[in-house]
């Protein structure tokens, strides 16, 4: 088997056309190129919207590269080896974000000329995308305009942020979006861990008339007893996972009965290898997996997930929208359906 000969990284920062808040004006990507002893090369990436891009790159350059060189080009074996190597720096977080860059590159190599979804085993030809807004800071008129664009695009589902200091404003905003998208569009809300149990209960009672499809991260993602207690007491499904970084973290979430939907982020959990382990785990609990952000990779994974899922499309913030990718892109979104473009491997060509 070929062994890894080198790892090269480069950091790209892409300004967001619609900033995700005053403190999130850009997204950062660390492109990772892994070359093998047989001359082949694969490309992956690490990603962070806000914190830690330079730290991730430093981990890759100073702590991952030397441990990686000489290992066989086998994603699962490499993941387990490097995860142990980085253990002292923490089981999840910056370490798993860094590991993702290598793991994605090794999966790119494993695929060879075949598209990722074909290698994983596609269970469906397309997956629906849903309109997702990082819009808690939008004035009401901008929020309504965004909902109007989603409605016009024909998305079957949309998601907005909640968790403003005044619950009355959340209710007003959810009501306005429900009015725009109509009764037949699924409507999700995302509190990004802003509530405590008491506030979450009050908010969900006040939002009950708007027929929510799920409440995402109502509470801190690691407060499993509180999530489980909330879930037992409310009728709205609970979605959690974008801030859970390890397979064991997902196991604990599922064992605690803390959620109805899990949302692993393929980069934050450390790449495709752990993502698939988490998906298999979720299947054992009969809980669907809805991948978090990163439409171009999440879409390819969702084609192969055991349960049908929707893929999140944040307005103007896919890797392609951000100008990080060059054409041809790995997925095509037509109307509200995403399909693989059939490109080899992960199909990611990074813009130069
Ligand atoms: Mg979220």
Boltz pocket constraint, residues with backbone or C-beta under 6 A from the ligand:
constraints:
  - pocket:
      binder: B
      contacts: [[A, 190], [A, 192], [A, 216], [A, 217], [A, 242]]
      max_distance: 6.0
